[in-house]
Amino acid sequence: MPHPLGTRPGKIIAVHLNYRGRAAERGRIPDQPSYFLKPATSLAGTGDPLVRPRGCELMAFEGEIALVIGERAYRVPPQRAWQHVAWVTAANDAGVYDLRYADRGSNLRAKGSDGFTPIGPRLLDARAVEPGALRLRTWVNGTVVQDDTSDTLLFDFARLVADLSRTVTLEPGDVILTGTPAGAGVVEPGDLVEIEVSSGTHTTGKLANRVVEAEAALVEYGAMPRVLAEDKAAAFGDAAAAVPTLTAARRAALAGISAATLASQLRKRGFNGFFVDGVRPTRPDLKMVGTARTLRYLPLREDLFARYGGGMNAQKRAIESLLPGEVLVMDARREADAGTLGDILALRALQRGAAGIVTDGGLRDSAAVSGLDLPVYSSSVHVAVLGRKHVPWDTDVPIACGNTLIQPGDVLVGDADGVLVLPSHLLDDLITDAREQELQEAFIAEQVAAGASIAGLYPLGPDWQQAYQAWLAGRTDSSTDNRMESPA
């Protein structure tokens, strides 16, 4: 089936990182969008094969939302940019990482081969959809591997069109591939990749392409496939791509487990560097569970503060880009003699849906912040503003907060005892074992309250196992015994 544009576009422009989840996989979140070009001859339609060159191992798929320009755009502002988009459709920004080294940066051979940009099968009228509420899903062999919405874009569609049009004339029919969410990966010959974009009742239908092996080998008068470690890591995604995410069920499970219990479970596994030292809560009654967004302060230099400290500096950008369920974590080098947060910014974080704020620096307006329904942790209270000690420098980078290494996307849990970072790949095991520990401790507490000695009871010894099992069987409040429920 031919691609739905009918005619060949003048340009296919692809965005590098543009979804928050994907950027977290890569361990970096860009301040500005960046792009590369794909040849118009790479365009294909649904049903066309994705041909993996012989000798290549790392054929990758990337489900994307594609924009089709309908009206010439040059130097258009963001508030008018969406008017220049005529159609929205599904796309696969396919490529082979085995050839990435050959054109480092341009992606010409890695992503520009004929057939490496399937789009379709149907075009959605841009006027009939809400650009911030598009859903993108990708299936490999019938299993969903990508599922995200356009409200998690780092740079929205209007921003992309406006940014590109500052220096490049966008013509009718040009295609913009707007980035891929977390979950992109490697496929093999025989695998079926399906991609769909939808908005309410509007859908593109599934763009379906099967991977096949090329019949002939590449002729050896050019760069040949080569698997480099860095390219293999990029193709399969960072380790974070394969670990559990903080689903609603996992979030709810962690909200019911104390930080002390989780700390003891980490200690049993040999992890000692996951407690954020020296921070205390403004609201000990509130539990905090969320994923980290990071902000780093550097030591004050007056000349640099004049450049980086004013306007929409890194601190304010971090607040304004918070997503629901995220925890803003600040690296203030454990400097207690200056504030890193006040009541207005804390209120804005609450309005953005933040799950909490953690800083190893000082807190200003502490009484007002304590009145908010927002978990906030700091090392001190201090009236001084940023410019006494700090320059707000950058966001979404690995930081040290309270002597603890924290990366964007890490899972944090906090309560009256403090804040913990949880290794994502252990989430389910930690939840299961922590639930069991808390059940045992509830049983032990009852026995101690009734006068029992802790000898052989704490920790639970073999002589008490039968009584413990009977106690479990007699529990009537099943909502507190969730050991068999999956946190996923």
C-alpha positions in Angstrom: 0.0 0.0 0.0 1.5 3.4 -0.9 2.2 6.0 1.8 -0.8 8.3 2.3 0.9 11.5 1.2 0.7 10.5 -2.4 3.5 12.8 -3.5 7.1 12.8 -2.2 7.8 15.4 0.5 10.6 17.9 0.1 12.0 17.2 3.6 11.7 14.7 6.3 12.9 16.2 9.6 13.3 14.0 12.7 13.7 15.2 16.3 16.2 13.5 18.6 15.0 13.3 22.2 11.5 14.7 22.8 9.7 12.5 25.3 10.4 12.8 29.0 10.5 9.0 29.5 12.8 8.4 26.5 15.1 11.2 27.8 15.2 9.6 31.2 16.2 6.3 29.5 19.1 8.1 27.9 20.0 9.9 31.1 19.8 13.4 29.7 17.1 15.9 29.0 18.0 18.6 26.4 17.4 22.3 26.9 16.5 22.7 23.2 15.3 20.4 20.4 17.8 19.1 17.9 17.2 17.5 14.5 18.4 15.4 11.7 17.2 14.9 8.1 16.0 11.7 6.4 15.8 11.3 2.7 12.4 11.5 1.0 13.2 8.1 -0.6 13.1 6.6 2.9 9.3 7.1 2.9 7.1 3.9 2.9 3.6 2.9 3.6 1.8 0.3 5.7 2.5 -3.3 4.5 5.9 -2.4 3.1 8.7 -4.5 4.4 11.4 -3.1 6.7 14.5 -4.5 5.1 17.4 -5.1 7.4 20.7 -5.0 5.5 22.6 -8.2 5.5 25.4 -8.2 8.2 23.4 -5.9 10.4 22.1 -7.0 13.9 20.6 -3.9 15.4 17.5 -3.1 13.4 15.5 -0.6 15.6 12.0 0.6 15.5 10.8 4.0 16.9 7.1 4.7 17.0 6.4 8.4 16.4 3.7 11.0 15.7 4.4 12.6 12.3 3.2 16.1 11.4 2.6 17.0 7.8 2.9 20.7 6.9 0.0 22.1 5.0 0.9 25.8 4.7 4.3 27.3 4.0 6.0 28.3 7.3 8.9 30.7 7.7 9.6 32.6 10.9 6.2 31.8 12.5 5.8 32.3 16.2 4.7 29.4 18.4 1.2 30.8 18.9 0.5 30.5 15.2 2.6 27.5 14.4 -0.1 24.8 14.7 -2.1 26.5 11.9 0.7 25.5 9.5 0.1 21.7 10.2 -2.4 20.0 8.0 -2.2 16.4 9.0 -1.1 14.1 11.8 -0.2 10.4 11.3 1.8 7.5 12.6 5.4 6.9 11.7 8.2 4.5 12.3 11.7 6.2 12.5 13.4 2.9 11.8 17.2 2.5 11.5 20.2 0.2 11.9 22.6 1.1 14.6 25.3 -1.1 12.9 25.9 1.8 10.5 25.6 4.7 13.0 29.3 5.0 13.4 29.7 5.7 9.7 27.8 9.0 9.7 28.1 10.0 13.3 25.6 12.8 13.9 23.8 12.8 10.5 22.3 9.3 10.7 22.3 9.2 6.9 23.0 5.5 6.4 21.8 4.4 9.8 18.3 5.9 9.3 18.1 7.0 5.7 17.8 3.8 3.8 14.9 3.3 1.4 11.8 2.2 3.3 13.1 3.3 6.7 10.3 5.8 7.3 6.9 4.1 7.0 4.0 6.4 7.7 0.2 6.1 7.8 -2.1 4.3 7.1 -4.5 7.3 7.4 -4.0 11.0 7.9 -5.8 12.8 10.8 -7.0 16.4 10.1 -4.9 18.6 12.5 -8.0 20.7 13.1 -9.9 17.8 14.4 -7.4 16.7 17.1 -6.0 18.3 20.2 -2.3 18.4 19.8 -1.6 18.0 23.5 -3.8 14.9 23.8 -2.6 12.5 21.1 -1.9 8.9 22.1 0.9 6.9 20.5 1.1 3.1 20.8 3.5 0.6 19.3 3.2 -3.2 19.2 5.8 -5.8 18.4 4.3 -9.1 17.5 1.1 -8.1 19.2 2.6 -6.9 22.5 2.4 -3.2 23.4 6.0 -1.9 23.8 5.3 1.9 23.7 2.3 3.8 25.1 2.6 7.5 25.7 0.8 10.8 25.1 1.8 14.1 23.6 1.4 15.9 26.9 4.8 14.4 28.0 6.7 16.0 25.1 9.7 18.0 26.1 9.0 20.4 23.1 5.4 20.5 21.9 4.5 20.5 18.2 4.0 24.2 17.9 7.4 24.8 19.4 9.0 22.4 16.9 7.4 24.1 13.9 8.3 27.6 15.2 11.8 26.6 16.0 12.5 25.0 12.6 10.9 27.9 10.8 13.3 30.4 12.3 16.0 29.3 9.7 14.3 26.7 7.5 11.3 27.2 5.2 8.8 24.4 5.8 6.9 23.7 2.6 3.5 21.9 2.2 4.0 18.1 2.3 7.1 18.3 4.5 7.1 15.8 7.3 8.3 16.3 10.9 8.9 13.2 13.0 8.4 14.4 16.6 10.4 11.9 18.6 9.8 8.5 20.1 8.7 7.6 23.7 10.4 5.1 26.0 10.3 1.5 24.9 11.8 1.7 21.4 14.1 -1.2 20.7 15.5 -3.9 18.4 13.6 -6.2 16.2 14.5 -9.2 14.1 13.5 -10.5 10.7 10.0 -11.9 11.0 8.9 -9.4 13.7 5.8 -7.3 13.0 5.9 -3.7 14.1 2.5 -1.8 14.4 2.1 1.8 15.3 -1.1 3.8 15.9 -1.8 7.4 16.7 -5.2 8.3 18.1 -7.2 11.2 19.6 -10.6 10.3 21.1 -12.5 8.6 18.3 -10.0 9.6 15.7 -7.3 7.1 14.8 -4.8 6.6 12.0 -5.3 2.8 12.2 -2.3 0.6 12.6 0.8 1.2 10.5 2.1 -2.4 10.1 5.5 -3.3 8.7 7.3 -6.7 9.0 11.0 -6.9 9.3 12.8 -8.9 6.6 16.4 -9.7 5.8 17.8 -8.2 2.6 18.4 -10.7 -0.2 21.9 -9.5 -1.0 24.8 -8.4 1.1 26.1 -4.8 1.0 28.8 -4.3 -1.6 32.1 -3.7 0.1 33.0 -0.3 -1.3 31.7 1.7 1.5 31.3 1.5 5.3 30.3 -2.0 6.4 28.1 -2.9 9.5 30.0 -2.7 12.7 28.5 -3.2 16.2 30.1 -0.8 18.7 29.4 -1.1 22.4 28.0 2.4 22.6 25.7 1.8 19.6 24.5 -1.5 21.0 23.6 0.3 24.3 21.8 3.0 22.4 19.9 0.5 20.3 18.6 -1.6 23.2 18.2 1.5 25.5 19.9 2.2 28.8 19.3 -0.3 31.7 16.5 1.9 32.9 14.5 0.9 29.8 14.1 -2.6 30.9 13.3 -2.0 34.6 9.8 -1.5 36.1 8.3 1.9 35.9 6.4 3.6 38.8 2.9 2.4 37.9 -0.1 3.5 39.9 -0.1 0.1 41.6 3.5 0.3 42.6 3.1 3.9 43.8 0.1 2.9 45.9 2.0 -0.1 47.4 5.0 2.1 48.3 2.8 4.6 49.9 1.8 2.0 52.4 5.3 1.0 53.3 7.5 2.9 55.7 10.9 4.3 54.7 12.4 2.4 57.6 11.2 -0.9 56.3 12.4 -0.2 52.8 15.8 0.9 54.3 16.1 -2.4 56.1 15.3 -4.3 52.9 18.0 -2.4 51.0 20.4 -3.1 53.8 19.7 -6.9 53.5 20.6 -6.6 49.8 23.9 -4.8 50.6 22.8 -1.3 49.6 23.9 1.4 52.0 24.1 4.5 49.9 20.4 5.1 49.2 19.4 7.3 52.1 19.4 11.1 51.6 21.4 12.3 54.6 20.4 15.4 56.6 17.0 16.3 55.2 13.9 16.7 57.4 10.2 17.1 56.4 8.0 20.1 56.8 5.0 17.8 56.9 5.9 14.5 58.7 2.3 13.4 58.3 2.6 13.3 54.5 4.0 10.3 52.6 6.0 11.1 49.4 6.3 8.7 46.5 7.5 9.8 43.1 10.1 9.9 40.4 13.0 12.3 40.4 13.5 15.5 38.5 16.8 17.0 39.3 18.2 20.5 39.7 21.8 21.4 40.4 23.1 24.6 42.0 26.8 25.6 41.7 28.8 27.8 44.0 28.1 31.5 43.7 30.1 33.6 41.2 28.6 37.1 40.9 29.4 37.5 37.3 27.8 34.2 36.4 24.8 34.7 38.7 24.1 37.9 36.7 23.9 35.7 33.5 22.3 32.5 34.9 20.4 33.6 38.0 17.8 35.9 36.6 14.6 35.5 34.6 13.5 31.9 33.8 16.7 30.4 35.3 17.2 26.7 35.8 15.4 26.7 39.1 12.2 28.2 37.6 12.4 26.1 34.5 12.6 23.0 36.7 9.5 24.1 38.6 7.5 25.0 35.4 8.3 21.7 33.7 7.3 19.4 36.6 4.9 16.7 35.7 2.3 15.1 38.1 3.9 12.5 40.3 7.5 13.9 40.0 9.7 14.9 42.9 12.0 17.9 42.4 15.4 17.0 43.9 17.9 19.8 44.4 21.7 19.5 44.8 22.7 22.5 46.9 26.0 20.9 48.0 24.6 20.6 51.6 25.0 24.4 52.0 22.6 25.3 54.9 23.2 29.0 54.9 21.0 30.0 52.0 17.5 29.2 50.8 16.9 27.1 47.7 13.1 27.2 47.7 10.4 29.5 49.0 6.6 29.5 49.3 5.7 30.7 45.8 7.8 28.1 44.0 6.6 25.4 46.4 3.0 26.4 45.7 3.7 26.4 41.9 5.1 22.9 42.3 2.0 21.8 44.1 -0.2 23.3 41.4 1.9 21.4 38.8 1.0 18.1 40.6 4.5 17.5 42.1 4.7 14.6 44.5 7.3 16.4 46.6 10.5 18.5 46.8 13.8 17.5 48.3 16.8 19.9 48.8 19.9 19.4 50.8 20.1 23.2 51.1 18.0 25.7 53.0 14.3 26.4 52.9 12.8 29.9 53.0 9.2 30.8 54.1 9.1 27.7 56.1 5.8 28.4 57.9 4.0 29.0 54.6 5.6 25.9 53.0 4.6 23.8 56.0 1.0 24.9 55.4 0.9 23.3 51.9 -0.3 19.8 51.2 3.1 19.0 49.7 5.9 16.9 51.2 9.0 19.1 51.3 12.4 18.0 52.7 15.3 20.4 53.5 18.5 20.4 55.5 17.8 23.7 57.2 15.7 26.9 57.4 17.3 30.1 56.2 16.0 33.5 55.1 18.8 34.2 52.6 18.0 34.0 48.9 19.9 32.0 46.2 22.4 34.7 45.4 24.1 34.4 48.8 25.6 30.9 48.0 24.2 29.5 44.8 23.9 29.8 41.1 21.0 27.7 39.6 22.9 25.9 36.9 21.2 23.0 35.2 18.4 20.5 35.3 17.7 16.8 34.6 21.3 15.6 35.2 22.7 13.2 37.8 23.2 15.0 41.1 24.3 14.5 44.6 21.7 15.3 47.2 22.4 14.6 50.8 25.5 12.6 49.8 23.3 10.4 47.6 23.6 10.0 43.9 20.2 10.6 42.2 19.5 10.3 38.5 16.4 11.7 36.7 13.7 9.1 36.9 14.9 7.4 40.1 12.1 6.4 42.5 12.0 8.3 45.8 10.1 7.5 49.0 9.9 9.8 51.9 8.1 9.9 55.3 8.7 11.3 58.8 12.0 9.4 59.0 13.5 10.8 55.8 14.0 10.1 52.1 15.2 6.9 50.3 16.1 6.3 46.7 15.0 2.9 45.4 16.8 0.9 42.7 14.2 0.6 40.0 15.0 -2.9 38.9 14.3 -4.1 42.5 11.0 -2.3 43.0 8.7 -5.4 42.9 11.0 -7.5 45.1 11.3 -4.7 47.6 7.6 -4.2 47.7 6.9 -7.9 48.2 9.5 -8.4 50.9 8.7 -5.1 52.7 5.0 -6.1 52.9 6.0 -9.4 54.5 8.3 -7.6 56.9 5.6 -5.2 58.0 3.2 -8.0 58.6 5.7 -9.9 60.7 6.4 -6.8 62.7 2.7 -6.1 63.3 2.4 -9.7 64.7 5.5 -9.2 66.8 4.3 -5.9 68.2 1.0 -7.6 69.2 2.9 -10.3 71.1 5.2 -7.9 72.8 2.2 -5.7 73.9 0.7 -8.9 75.4 3.8 -9.4 77.4 5.9 -11.8 75.3 9.7 -11.7 75.4 11.5 -10.6 72.3 13.8 -13.7 72.6 13.1 -15.8 69.5 10.3 -13.5 68.6 12.2 -10.5 67.1 13.3 -11.3 64.5 10.6 -13.9 64.0 12.1 -17.3 64.9 11.0 -20.9 64.1 9.2 -21.3 67.4 6.8 -18.6 66.5 6.1 -19.6 62.9 3.0 -21.6 63.6 1.5 -18.8 65.7 2.3 -16.3 63.0 0.6 -18.4 60.2 -2.5 -18.8 62.4 -2.5 -15.0 63.0 -2.3 -14.4 59.2 -5.1 -16.9 58.6 -7.3 -15.1 61.2 -6.9 -11.7 59.7 -10.2 -10.3 58.5 -8.9 -7.0 57.0 -7.8 -8.3 53.7 -6.9 -4.8 52.5 -3.9 -4.8 54.7 -2.6 -8.2 53.5 -1.6 -7.5 49.9 1.2 -9.9 49.6 -0.4 -11.8 46.7 -1.4 -8.7 44.7 1.0 -7.7 41.9 2.5 -4.2 42.2 2.9 -4.0 38.5 
